[in-house]
Structures are given as structure tokens and as C-alpha cells.
């Protein structure tokens, strides 16, 4: 008699976590709430820099460092805009208007691996990409990776203390900020999110979009008042603190045009992509060794 063992889908992706990830080591930052981040407060948040033929540089998206040589961001951040294309990332620096100097570093992008099923339908779906840097970065108080995998997803995706989103996107007063900003958001259940967007579509609040399906690969979260993530924060992290360790729950995908909290923001759900991220990073290591 031949017995067949059907293997269970893999559920432990702890090898995605870089040792000592998600731990803040700087003791000098002052914790603020919903305002400007201090140096070392979110040492995994990076700014994506785009350059044109004249080498004029502008920051347009954010990302999260997850290993010495990999950054997670949104796939739509790989698209060129107005003659500008993704060229490098700035790490370890909260003021991106200042010249890059230690402990901050700027590292060129070697390649961007977008999810093969990424598409705009009409809004972004499977909106995730892994950026491989030209060289590994050295970790410090100001440059550290965030953790990706947690065995307790509820704690990461719907934490009691709320989710945190960070980036250099539009603030209420300026189109974008040169200083890293962050704010707190609340998790919005998928059914609730679907109902709210369904109503908004029927009422013509989504522009040309009349129906929008919230997917399993997406996560909804909402701020209060005018605090929300915005266009310039695209690809930036939405994260949760579990104990003293920070985990990446999602990346900013899209939200309201008004840049407020009238509708939940929609984020790419990291846990849905554990297997894909692992494959991309492992292939990257094999290529390096080869």
C-alpha cells in the first residue's frame, strides 16, 4: 500500500525576519504623537529618490528596509513620472531636504521586482515590489530593518494600540514635508471597508470608479480628522508595535484624493505576500552567491 503525504501549505515564515529586526536602539529620540518623527524613531523608513536625465532628484515614494539589501514598497512606485525614474533610496535620515550625510546614506537601486500580478483595475491591485539595493547597508541606530513575519497576525494587523503610518507625504499645510511625519490609524474590517467604498462609488465620490472590490490582499485603515496617509507616502510602511518589536503590516497603496480620512486608506497586506517575498529574497541571495 502506497501512502501519500499531502504537505500543508507553509505557515512559518520566520526566516523572513532579519536578526534583531524591528527594535529601536537609539535612545536619543523624543517620542511625538502624530507629528514629526525623531531620528531613530522609525529607522526602517526610507525615501525613494527619482532622477531625470539632468540628474535632478525628487522624492516621490517611501518604503521599508527589511534586510541589509532589500526594501519593500508599492509596485506602482516603480513607474516613472514626468521623465523621472527610480534611482536610489535615502536611509537613516528624517530630513530629506538636507544634504545626505552620516548617519544617513544614499544607495543606488540595483533592480525592482514587482509582483507579476500587479495591475491597475482601475486602481492598484497586488501592489507590492521588492527593491534590491546596489550594496548592503550597515545597520546603526538610524538604519535598521523592520520585522516582516509574526505568527500572531491579529496583533500586527489589528493592534490594540493602533497602526502607525509614516512618510514624507502631503501634510494639511504643505504638499509634502521634508521631515518624516507619522500618524496613528485604526484598522477597518474588510466588510466595513467594502460597504463604505461601495456607498462612495454609488454616490460618485470615487471619480470614474463606480464599483471597487476590497481584496484579501488588501488592508483598510483610517485616521481621525485630517490625519491620513497621502500620495507622497505611497509605498511607505503601515506598521504595528508588538511589545517592543515593530512589524510591517502593509504598504500604502491608495486612498482618497482629498488626503483626509473621509474614506479608509487601502494598503497592500504584507501577510498575503509572505511566500512571494521569501521567494524573491532567496533568489536574490542565490544570484549573489552565483
Number of C-alpha atoms within 10 A of each C-alpha: 3 4 5 6 6 6 6 6 7 8 9 12 16 13 10 19 18 17 12 12 19 25 21 23 15 16 10 11 14 10 12 13 10 16 16 18 22 21 23 23 22 28 27 28 30 31 28 28 24 23 18 16 9 7 10 10 16 17 22 22 27 29 32 31 26 24 24 17 21 24 25 29 31 31 27 22 25 23 10 13 13 7 9 19 19 24 18 21 22 21 27 27 27 27 17 21 12 10 10 15 10 11 13 18 16 19 18 16 20 13 14 19 16 20 19 12 10 16 14 11 9 10 11 18 23 24 28 30 25 25 26 22 19 14 13 12 18 10 14 16 18 23 27 29 30 29 26 27 21 19 11 9 13 10 18 25 26 18 16 14 13 19 24 21 24 28 33 30 28 19 19 13 7 9 12 20 19 16 19 24 24 23 22 23 25 19 19 18 12 16 10 12 21 19 14 14 20 18 15 19 17 12 11 12 16 17 10 9 14 15 16 17 11 18 14 11 16 21 28 26 28 23 23 14 9 13 19 30 37 25 22 21 27 27 33 31 32 31 26 25 20 16 7 8 14 21 27 29 28 33 31 32 31 23 23 18 13 11 19 21 19 18 21 27 25 24 28 30 25 22 20 15 15 18 15 13 21 14 11 18 19 13 11 15 11 9 9 8 7 6
